[in-house]
């Protein structure tokens, strides 16, 4: 699986979130290095699952919007259709 790369600002924010989670939920201190190592592990091993889920969700939303647009186009064409005898 590919490794998702974060900017330094994103990495800093994610490390803070990991450290906060470990402190609050596990009552353990997580150092900067360990948090970055854990972040690298998650981005390498499970990041693609989250990324792919995001793509699937986006595709679902876009498909629904396109279906709606297609229906509107069809209705518009039907409105201007000339009667035939």
C-alpha positions in Angstrom: 0.0 0.0 0.0 1.2 3.5 -0.7 2.2 5.8 2.1 0.1 8.9 2.4 2.3 12.0 2.9 1.2 14.8 5.1 2.5 18.4 5.2 4.6 19.3 8.2 1.6 21.3 9.6 -0.7 18.3 9.1 1.8 16.0 10.7 2.1 18.3 13.7 -1.7 18.5 14.1 -2.1 14.7 13.8 0.8 14.0 16.3 -1.0 16.3 18.8 -4.2 14.5 18.2 -2.5 11.1 18.8 -0.8 12.3 21.9 -4.1 13.7 23.2 -5.9 10.5 22.5 -3.2 8.4 24.3 -3.2 10.7 27.3 -7.0 10.9 27.6 -8.1 7.4 26.6 -5.1 5.2 27.5 -3.6 7.4 30.3 -0.2 7.1 28.6 2.3 9.6 27.4 3.2 9.3 23.7 6.4 11.1 22.7 6.9 13.0 19.5 9.0 10.3 17.9 6.6 7.5 18.9 3.6 9.5 17.7 5.2 10.2 14.3 6.2 6.5 14.0 2.6 5.5 14.8 1.2 8.0 12.3 3.6 6.6 9.6 2.4 3.1 10.4 -1.3 4.1 10.1 -0.8 6.0 6.9 1.1 3.1 5.4 -1.0 0.2 6.6 -4.5 1.6 6.8 -4.4 5.0 5.1 -5.4 3.5 1.7 -8.6 2.1 3.2 -9.7 5.5 4.4 -8.6 7.1 1.1 -10.5 4.6 -0.9 -13.6 5.0 1.3 -13.4 8.7 0.6 -13.2 8.1 -3.1 -16.2 5.7 -2.9 -18.3 8.2 -1.0 -17.4 11.0 -3.4 -18.2 8.8 -6.4 -21.6 8.0 -4.8 -22.4 11.6 -4.3 -21.3 12.6 -7.8 -23.3 9.8 -9.4 -26.4 10.9 -7.5 -25.9 14.5 -8.6 -25.3 13.4 -12.2 -28.5 11.3 -12.2 -30.4 14.3 -11.0 -28.9 16.5 -13.7 -29.7 13.8 -16.3 -33.3 13.8 -15.1 -33.5 17.6 -15.4 -32.1 17.5 -18.9 -34.6 14.8 -19.9 -37.4 16.8 -18.5 -36.2 20.0 -20.3 -36.0 18.1 -23.6 -39.5 16.7 -23.1 -40.9 20.2 -22.4 -39.6 21.5 -25.8 -40.4 18.4 -27.8 -42.8 19.2 -30.7 -45.9 17.1 -31.0 -46.2 14.8 -34.0 -49.5 13.8 -35.7 
